[in-house]
Amino acid sequence: MRVVTCGETARARWGPALADAALPVDDLPALPARAEVDPLLDALPDDARLVVAGDDAALAAVLVRLLRRERLALAVGVLPAADSAAAAVWGLPTDVEAALALARTGTARPVPLVRDDHGGVVAGRHEVGPFHGAVYCEDRLVAEGDAAGMVVTPDPDAGVAVTVTGPRRLGGLRAGRVAAHAGRAVQLGCRPGVTVVRDGLAADRPVTRRSWYRHIEDWRLVRP
């Protein structure tokens, strides 16, 4: 079992418990990149367990490297942030004691890996603000026209889940209608461009199209 703590916030949250447990820990940046992650992966045997302590963006960054290095069969435990969307999706505890116990002794199970067409993955959720356009889940039209926003998350069964919230109604007095679907792929097309927030991090530039889809291979998450 190898633990990586990603960023000072994660080290402050998990450091004392990890020290008490006498576990080997590597300190990585808040958003670890190829240069930090790949040497760790190269040193791990196939039957090892990698535990990631950090926010959803850190987990996504590690999953990208597992994908690139063809190490998705590696068991991955998660020590999440208190507000982690990934923890909510997969039913992971955010309490320090419970999360550490699960990461150490839980069973790794295959779960869908959701990719996007800009080289990223969805650890917890990707979000898009107000837009005018169309959203499809596979060949089903989920929403068309003005929308207040949309959220894409992994779906434990189908692969990808999308929720689109329509504009507020009755002069803003009522929330917009919500449409939700799940499948193997989601596509967004809109004008003008919109910013995609990927696991809490805003994209560098607006986009007019974005796709999310289930990868052909699952990753192995230590989960209840």
LINHU-V354557 format. One record per backbone hydrogen bond with DSSP energy under -0.5 kcal/mol. CO is the residue of the C=O (numbers start at 0). NH is the residue of the N-H. Records with the same first field share a line. If there is no record, write none. Layout:
CO: NH + NH
//
This chain:
1: 50
2: 25
3: 5 + 52
4: 6 + 27
6: 10
7: 11
8: 12
9: 13
10: 14
13: 17
14: 18
15: 19
16: 20
17: 22
18: 21
23: 2
25: 4 + 27
27: 6
28: 31
32: 35 + 36
33: 37
35: 39
36: 39 + 40
37: 41
38: 42
39: 43
40: 43
44: 47
47: 74
48: 1 + 50
49: 51 + 76
50: 3 + 52
51: 53 + 78
52: 5
53: 80
54: 58
55: 59
56: 60
57: 61
58: 62
59: 63
60: 64
61: 65
62: 66
63: 67
64: 68
65: 70
66: 69
70: 73
71: 219
73: 219
74: 49
75: 221
76: 51
77: 79
78: 53
80: 83
83: 87
84: 88
85: 89
86: 90 + 91
94: 98
95: 99
96: 100
97: 101
98: 102
99: 103
100: 104
101: 105
106: 222
108: 220
110: 218
111: 113
112: 114 + 214
113: 121
114: 212
115: 118
119: 115
120: 122
124: 198
125: 151
126: 196
127: 149
130: 146
131: 190
132: 144
133: 188
134: 141 + 142
135: 137 + 186
136: 139
139: 136 + 141
142: 134
144: 132
145: 166
146: 130
148: 164
149: 127
150: 162
151: 125
152: 160
154: 158
158: 154
159: 182
160: 152
161: 180
162: 150
163: 165 + 178
164: 147 + 148
168: 172 + 173
169: 172
173: 168
176: 165
178: 163
180: 161
182: 159
183: 213
184: 137
185: 211
186: 135
187: 209
188: 133
193: 206
194: 128 + 196
195: 197 + 202
196: 126 + 198
197: 200
200: 197
206: 193
207: 189
209: 187
210: 116
211: 185
212: 114
218: 110 + 220
219: 75
220: 108 + 222
222: 106
//
